[in-house]
Amino acid sequence: MSTEPPVTHEHAHAHPVPTALTDAPRHGSARSFRLALWSIVTVLTLVCAGLVAVNLLNGPRLLGFDVDPAGVVASANQRLVLETNQQLDDVTAAQVTLVPNMPISVETSTDSVVILFPQPLAYNTDYTVSVTGVSGSSTGQSSDFEVSFETEEPELYFLSRGAAPDAQTGAAKQPDRVLRTLIGSNETEAVFEAPYIQEFVPIGAELAVVTLNADLSSTLTRVDSDGVASALTLPGGGAVQDLEAAAGESLLGFRFTSTADAPGPVYENHLFLFNLATGVADPVLGLDAEPVQAIDWGFMPGRAELVAQLYDTTMLLVNPLLVSIEADGALPEPIPLGQFSALTAFAPDGRRIAVSDSSAQFVLDLSEGTEDTLTPESVVGTTRYTAGLRFLAGGDGFVQRLSEFDPDTQQVRQNLTLVSDGVERVVYAPSSGAESIVGFSVSPNDQYLAVQIVPNRDTSVSDGYPFEAQSTDATTLFVNIATGQITRSVVGFAATW
C-alpha cells in the first residue's frame, strides 16, 4: 500500500464544468422568448379588443345596487342606487317602475341611476324596481334592469301601568312596564319595570325613564340596551315633566319643579337640558339670560334646536348648542316666534311647527319665515275645531283630530282625518258614542296611526298619577292610514317609535 500523500492541484475546478445548459447556444433561447412574448401580447390584445367590442355591442351591465332597508322606512327622501359598468344617458322617471307603487324621482350620476323615495316606504314589504331602456352614453346600446329588496320594521315602545294596590284584598301594586314590540307581531318584551313609571323616551337603543317616588318627586333613569338602569343627576329634589330626547345629540330635555322642602335653588316649570355625555343638567336661558319657565316645549326633529312656550304664551326658538363667535362665545339670543295659545306639533322635516290660538291653527315654517292658516271646514249646526295635529313625514299632509260639538244633542263627536293635497278623508272614528280619542301619533313611515282611546268614558277610572294620569283601561289601536283597518291593539299608551 502506498504511503505517499495524495496529489493536490491548486487550480482544480477553477472553471465551471461544461453542462448541456451552459454550453447550449444562447441566440436560439432569446428568439424563443421573443416569440412567446409576442404571442402573449397578441392574445391579450385580441382579448381586450374582444371585450371592447362586447361593450360596444352591448348595453350597460348592472354591477350591483345599494339601499338601506331600515332607512327607507325611517324617513323621507331615502334612495336606491343602481351601479353599472358604463357612463349613462339620463334616465327619467317614466323608465322606472316600483312595485308596490309609490312616488319616486330619478337622477342619473355618471354610471349610476339614483332612485329617490320622497315618502317613506311600507314596513316588511318586498319591493321590485324595474328600469327599462338604460342607454350607455358612449355606445348607444341599452339594457333593462330589475332589482328587489325587502324593507324592515322598527321596534316601538309603549307604557303599560299595573293595577293599583287593593286595600280590601291586600294585593300590592303591580309594576308598571315599558314594553317593546312590533306592529306585525303579537309578542311583547318588557324592557324596564318599576312600581310607578310616569313617562319615558327612547334614546337610540336605550331609554330614559321618569319614575315617581313616595314623596312624588322624580327619578330620571337611563336604561341601556342590555336593560341595565342607572340614575341620572337632577337639578335637585323635584318633579320632572315633558321628558324629550334630541335624536343624535345625546341630549334630554324636561321641565323641572322643585319640591317644597328641596334645598338650593327653587325651580318652577323651568326648562332643563341634560347632556348624556357629561351627566350635567343645565337650564335653558331666555331673552333675559334667566332660566326659561315653560308651559310647553319640544325639540325640532333631527336637530338640537327647541321651541319653548312661556307663561305669557310667547314661543321662543332656542339653539342651546350653537356658539356665536360675534358674541365672544356667548349663546345667541333666542328668537321670539309670536304669541299663541298652544304649541301643537312639530313636523318631521325639522322646519315647521303647528301652533294655535282661539280662532285657528297655524303652520309656521321657521326656515322660510312664513305662516299658513289651517281652517277646518264648518258643519252647519255644529261647532267644529281641531283638537290635535300630527304632520306626515312625506309631503305637506297631516292628520288632525277633529271634534264637533252638537248643541242639539250636547254631544261631542270625534274622528281622525287625513288632510293631503287639499283633500280630507276620515281615517278613524270611534266605534261607539262612549269611546274617546285621547291622543294619537303617526309612525315614522306614515303607514300607521297609534290611536290612544278610552273605550268607555262613562265607566273610566283614572289611575291617579299626579302627572300624566291615564285611564286604567287606556288602550292603543294601530290603524292602517291607507285602509282605516285596525291591525292590532294593546293595553297601554304613549306608543313611540
C-alpha positions in Angstrom: 0.0 0.0 0.0 1.4 3.4 -1.0 2.0 5.9 1.8 2.6 8.9 -0.5 0.2 11.7 0.2 -2.5 12.4 -2.3 -1.6 14.8 -5.1 -3.4 18.1 -5.0 -3.9 20.6 -7.8 -4.2 24.3 -6.9 -6.3 25.1 -9.9 -8.6 22.1 -9.8 -12.3 23.2 -10.7 -11.3 26.8 -11.2 -13.6 26.9 -14.3 -17.2 25.6 -14.3 -17.7 22.2 -15.6 -19.4 22.3 -19.0 -23.0 21.2 -19.0 -25.8 21.0 -21.5 -27.3 24.2 -20.3 -24.2 26.4 -20.2 -23.0 25.0 -23.5 -26.3 25.5 -25.4 -26.4 28.3 -28.0 -27.9 31.4 -26.4 -29.3 33.2 -29.5 -31.9 30.4 -30.0 -33.3 30.8 -26.5 -33.7 34.6 -26.9 -35.6 34.1 -30.1 -38.0 31.6 -28.5 -38.6 34.0 -25.6 -39.4 36.9 -28.0 -41.8 34.6 -29.9 -43.6 33.6 -26.7 -43.8 37.2 -25.5 -45.3 38.4 -28.8 -47.7 35.5 -28.7 -48.9 36.6 -25.2 -49.2 40.2 -26.2 -51.1 39.3 -29.3 -53.6 37.1 -27.3 -54.1 39.9 -24.7 -54.6 42.4 -27.4 -57.2 40.2 -29.0 -58.9 39.6 -25.7 -59.0 43.4 -24.9 -60.3 44.1 -28.4 -63.0 41.5 -27.8 -64.0 43.0 -24.5 -64.2 46.5 -26.1 -66.3 45.0 -28.9 -68.6 43.4 -26.4 -69.0 46.6 -24.5 -69.7 48.5 -27.8 -72.2 45.9 -28.9 -74.0 45.5 -25.6 -75.8 47.9 -23.3 -74.8 48.8 -19.7 -74.5 46.0 -17.3 -75.8 46.2 -13.7 -72.9 45.7 -11.2 -74.9 46.0 -8.0 -77.3 48.2 -6.0 -77.3 49.9 -2.7 -80.4 50.6 -0.4 -80.9 50.8 3.3 -83.9 48.6 4.3 -84.2 50.4 7.6 -83.6 53.9 6.3 -86.2 53.8 3.6 -89.0 53.3 6.3 -87.5 55.7 8.8 -87.6 59.0 6.9 -88.5 60.6 3.6 -86.1 61.2 0.7 -84.1 58.0 1.0 -82.6 56.4 -2.1 -81.8 53.3 -4.1 -78.6 53.4 -6.2 -78.1 51.1 -9.2 -74.4 50.9 -10.3 -73.5 50.0 -13.9 -70.3 49.5 -15.9 -70.8 52.4 -18.3 -71.4 56.1 -18.4 -75.2 56.6 -18.9 -77.6 58.8 -20.7 -80.1 60.5 -18.4 -82.8 58.1 -17.1 -86.3 59.5 -16.5 -89.0 58.5 -14.0 -91.0 57.2 -16.9 -88.5 54.4 -17.4 -88.7 53.3 -13.8 -91.5 51.1 -12.2 -91.8 50.5 -8.5 -94.0 47.6 -7.3 -95.9 48.2 -5.0 -96.4 51.6 -6.4 -95.0 54.7 -4.5 -94.0 58.1 -5.7 -90.4 58.3 -7.0 -88.0 60.7 -8.6 -84.9 59.7 -10.7 -81.4 61.1 -11.1 -78.5 59.9 -13.3 -75.0 60.3 -11.9 -72.2 59.2 -14.4 -72.5 55.4 -14.3 -75.3 55.2 -11.7 -79.1 55.5 -11.6 -80.3 57.1 -8.3 -84.0 56.5 -7.4 -85.3 58.8 -4.7 -88.3 58.0 -2.4 -89.9 61.3 -1.4 -92.1 59.3 1.0 -91.1 56.5 3.4 -91.8 53.0 2.2 -94.1 50.5 3.9 -92.8 48.1 6.6 -92.0 44.5 5.9 -92.7 44.8 2.2 -91.0 43.3 -0.8 -90.3 46.0 -3.4 -89.3 45.4 -7.1 -87.7 48.1 -9.1 -87.6 47.8 -12.9 -85.7 50.2 -15.2 -86.1 50.0 -19.0 -84.1 51.4 -21.8 -81.0 52.3 -19.8 -78.6 53.6 -22.5 -74.8 53.9 -22.5 -73.8 57.4 -23.5 -70.7 56.2 -25.5 -72.2 53.1 -27.0 -75.8 54.0 -27.8 -76.8 50.5 -26.7 -79.5 49.9 -24.0 -80.4 47.4 -21.3 -83.1 46.7 -18.8 -82.5 46.3 -15.0 -84.6 44.7 -12.2 -83.8 44.5 -8.5 -85.7 43.6 -5.4 -85.4 44.3 -1.7 -87.4 43.9 1.5 -87.9 46.7 4.0 -87.6 46.4 7.7 -89.9 47.4 10.6 -88.6 49.4 13.6 -89.4 48.4 17.1 -91.9 50.5 19.1 -92.3 51.1 22.8 -95.4 51.7 24.9 -96.2 52.1 28.6 -98.5 49.7 30.5 -99.3 50.6 34.1 -100.0 47.8 36.6 -103.1 47.6 38.8 -103.2 49.8 41.9 -102.9 48.2 45.4 -106.2 46.8 46.7 -106.9 47.6 50.3 -109.7 45.0 50.6 -107.6 42.1 49.3 -104.2 43.4 50.4 -102.9 42.9 46.9 -99.8 45.0 46.3 -99.3 47.5 43.5 -98.5 45.7 40.2 -95.4 47.1 38.5 -95.6 49.5 35.5 -93.7 48.3 32.5 -92.2 49.8 29.3 -92.8 47.2 26.6 -91.2 46.7 23.2 -93.0 45.2 20.3 -93.7 45.3 16.5 -97.0 46.1 14.8 -96.6 43.0 12.8 -96.2 40.7 15.9 -98.3 39.8 18.9 -95.2 39.4 21.1 -94.1 42.0 23.6 -90.9 42.2 25.7 -90.6 44.1 29.0 -87.6 46.5 28.7 -88.0 48.2 32.1 -90.3 48.0 35.1 -90.8 49.9 38.3 -93.7 50.5 40.8 -94.6 53.9 39.3 -93.5 54.9 35.8 -94.6 58.4 34.7 -93.2 58.6 31.2 -90.3 57.5 29.0 -88.5 58.4 25.8 -86.3 56.2 23.5 -82.7 57.4 23.0 -81.4 55.2 20.2 -81.3 51.6 21.6 -81.6 52.9 25.1 -84.4 54.5 27.2 -84.7 57.4 29.6 -87.5 56.8 32.1 -89.1 59.1 34.8 -90.3 57.2 37.8 -92.2 58.5 40.9 -91.0 58.3 44.4 -93.2 58.1 47.5 -92.9 61.9 48.1 -94.0 62.5 44.5 -90.5 63.6 43.5 -89.0 62.1 40.3 -86.1 59.9 39.5 -84.6 60.1 36.0 -83.1 56.7 34.9 -81.1 55.7 31.9 -81.7 52.1 30.7 -79.0 50.8 28.4 -79.6 48.3 25.6 -78.9 45.4 28.0 -81.6 46.6 30.4 -79.1 47.9 33.0 -80.5 51.0 34.7 -78.6 53.9 36.2 -80.0 57.0 37.9 -79.1 60.4 36.4 -78.5 63.5 38.5 -81.3 66.1 38.5 -81.0 69.8 39.4 -82.3 68.9 42.9 -85.3 67.2 44.6 -88.3 67.8 42.4 -90.6 66.6 39.7 -89.8 66.0 36.0 -92.4 66.6 33.3 -92.4 66.6 29.5 -89.3 64.5 29.0 -88.0 64.5 25.5 -84.8 63.5 23.6 -82.9 65.2 20.8 -82.2 62.5 18.2 -78.4 62.1 17.6 -77.4 64.8 20.1 -77.1 63.0 23.4 -79.5 65.5 24.9 -82.5 65.1 27.1 -84.9 67.9 28.0 -87.6 68.3 30.6 -89.5 70.8 32.7 -88.5 70.7 36.4 -90.3 71.9 39.6 -88.6 71.7 43.0 -90.3 70.0 45.9 -91.3 72.3 48.7 -88.5 71.3 51.1 -85.8 70.9 48.5 -82.5 72.7 49.4 -80.8 75.0 47.0 -82.3 77.0 44.1 -86.1 76.7 43.7 -87.4 75.9 40.3 -91.0 76.0 38.9 -91.5 74.6 35.4 -88.0 75.6 34.5 -86.7 74.1 31.3 -83.5 72.0 31.6 -81.3 70.2 29.1 -79.4 67.1 30.3 -76.2 66.2 28.5 -75.8 62.5 28.5 -72.1 62.7 27.6 -71.2 64.9 30.6 -74.0 63.9 33.0 -74.8 67.6 33.7 -78.3 69.3 33.6 -78.2 73.0 32.6 -81.1 75.4 32.5 -82.3 76.8 29.1 -81.8 80.6 29.1 -84.4 83.1 27.8 -84.2 86.6 26.4 -83.2 88.0 29.8 -80.5 85.3 30.3 -82.6 83.8 33.1 -83.8 80.2 33.1 -86.8 79.7 31.0 -90.1 78.9 32.7 -92.2 77.0 30.1 -95.7 75.6 29.9 -94.9 73.5 26.9 -91.9 72.8 24.7 -90.3 70.4 22.3 -87.1 69.6 20.2 -87.2 70.3 16.5 -87.0 66.8 14.9 -83.5 65.8 13.9 -81.9 69.0 15.4 -80.9 70.3 18.8 -83.0 73.4 18.4 -86.1 73.7 20.6 -89.2 75.7 20.8 -90.5 76.7 24.3 -93.8 78.3 25.1 -93.5 80.8 28.0 -96.1 81.7 30.6 -97.2 84.7 28.5 -97.7 82.3 25.5 -94.6 83.7 23.7 -92.9 81.0 21.6 -89.1 81.0 21.6 -86.8 79.3 19.2 -83.6 78.3 21.1 -80.4 76.6 19.9 -78.5 75.6 23.0 -75.6 74.1 21.2 -74.8 77.0 18.8 -72.0 79.3 20.0 -71.9 82.8 18.5 -68.3 84.0 17.6 -69.6 87.6 17.4 -70.8 87.4 21.0 -67.4 86.2 22.2 -68.6 82.6 22.8 -71.9 83.5 24.5 -75.0 81.6 23.5 -77.1 83.5 20.9 -80.3 85.2 21.9 -83.5 83.1 21.5 -85.8 84.1 18.6 -89.4 85.1 19.5 -91.9 83.5 17.1 -95.0 85.2 18.4 -97.7 84.6 20.9 -100.0 81.6 20.5 -102.3 79.7 23.0 -100.9 76.3 22.2 -97.9 74.5 20.7 -99.5 71.7 18.8 -97.0 69.7 16.7 -93.5 69.5 15.2 -93.0 68.4 11.5 -90.5 65.6 10.9 -88.7 67.8 8.4 -87.3 69.9 11.3 -88.6 73.1 9.7 -92.3 73.5 10.6 -94.3 73.7 13.8 -98.1 73.8 14.3 -99.5 76.4 16.8 -102.9 77.6 17.6 -104.9 80.4 19.1 -108.6 80.8 19.9 -109.5 81.3 16.3 -107.4 78.9 14.2 -104.5 76.6 13.7 -101.3 77.9 12.1 -98.2 76.3 10.5 -95.0 78.3 11.0 -92.2 77.5 8.5 -89.2 78.5 10.5 -86.8 78.2 7.6 -88.9 80.5 5.3 -90.4 82.7 8.0 -93.9 82.1 6.7 -97.2 81.5 8.4 -100.1 79.5 6.9 -103.6 79.2 8.5 -105.3 75.8 8.8 -109.1 76.4 8.9 -111.2 73.2 9.4 -114.4 73.1 7.5 -117.5 74.0 9.5 -120.6 71.8 9.7 -123.9 73.5 9.8 -125.4 73.5 13.3 -122.2 72.3 15.0 -119.0 73.8 16.3 -116.0 72.1 14.7 -112.5 72.5 15.9 -109.1 70.9 15.7 -108.1 69.2 18.9 -104.7 67.8 17.8 -102.5 67.6 14.7 -99.6 65.4 13.6 -97.5 66.1 10.4 -96.7 63.4 7.9 -93.1 62.6 7.1 -93.6 62.7 3.3 -95.1 65.8 1.7 -97.2 68.5 3.4 -100.0 66.4 4.7 -101.1 65.9 8.2 -103.6 64.0 10.4 -105.9 66.0 12.7 -108.2 65.1 15.5 -111.5 66.9 14.8 -114.1 67.4 17.5 -117.6 68.5 16.7 -120.0 69.8 19.4 -123.6 69.4 18.5 -125.7 71.8 20.6 -128.9 69.8 20.0 -127.6 66.6 21.4 -124.9 68.2 23.7 -122.5 65.5 22.4 -119.0 65.8 21.1 -118.2 63.6 18.0 -114.6 62.9 17.3 -112.6 61.5 14.3 -109.1 61.4 12.9 -108.9 62.9 9.5 -106.1 62.8 6.9 -105.5 66.1 5.0 -103.3 65.7 2.0 -103.2 67.8 -1.2 -106.3 69.7 0.0 -108.4 66.6 0.4 -109.8 65.4 3.7 -110.5 61.7 4.5 -111.6 60.2 7.8 -109.1 57.5 8.9 -110.6 56.6 12.2 -113.8 57.2 14.0 -114.8 55.8 17.5 -116.7 52.6 17.4 -119.3 53.9 19.9 -120.6 57.1 21.3 -118.9 56.3 24.7 -115.4 55.9 23.2 -113.0 58.8 23.5 -109.9 59.5 21.5 -107.3 60.7 24.0 -104.3 61.1 21.7 -102.5 59.8 18.6 -99.2 59.6 16.8 -98.1 58.7 13.3 -95.5 56.0 12.5 -92.2 57.3 11.0 -93.2 56.0 7.6 -96.7 57.5 7.6 -98.2 54.0 7.4 -99.9 53.7 10.8 -101.7 55.7 13.4 -101.2 54.8 17.1 -104.6 55.9 18.5 -104.9 56.1 22.3 -108.5 55.6 23.4 -110.7 55.2 26.4 -113.1 52.5 25.5 -115.9 53.8 27.7 -115.6 57.3 29.2 -118.7 56.7 31.3 -117.0 53.9 33.3 -113.4 55.1 33.0 -111.4 55.3 36.2 -108.2 57.4 36.5 -105.0 55.8 37.7 -104.5 58.8 40.0 -100.9 59.7 39.0 -100.0 63.3 39.8 -98.5 63.8 36.3 -99.6 62.1 33.1 -102.6 60.5 34.7 -104.4 57.9 32.5 -107.5 55.8 32.4 -106.9 52.4 33.9 -108.2 50.8 30.7 -106.2 53.0 28.3 -105.8 51.2 25.0 -103.8 51.9 21.9 -105.1 50.9 18.4 -102.8 50.6 15.4 -104.7 51.8 12.4 -103.5 51.5 8.8 -103.8 55.0 7.4 -104.4 53.9 3.8 -107.2 51.5 4.6 -108.5 52.5 8.0 -108.1 48.9 9.2 -107.2 48.2 12.8 -104.3 45.9 12.6 -103.5 45.5 16.3 -104.4 46.8 19.8 -102.5 46.8 23.1 -103.4 47.7 26.6 -101.2 50.8 27.3 -100.4 54.2 26.0 -97.6 56.5 24.8 -96.7 54.4 21.8 -93.4 55.6 20.5 -91.2 54.5 17.6 
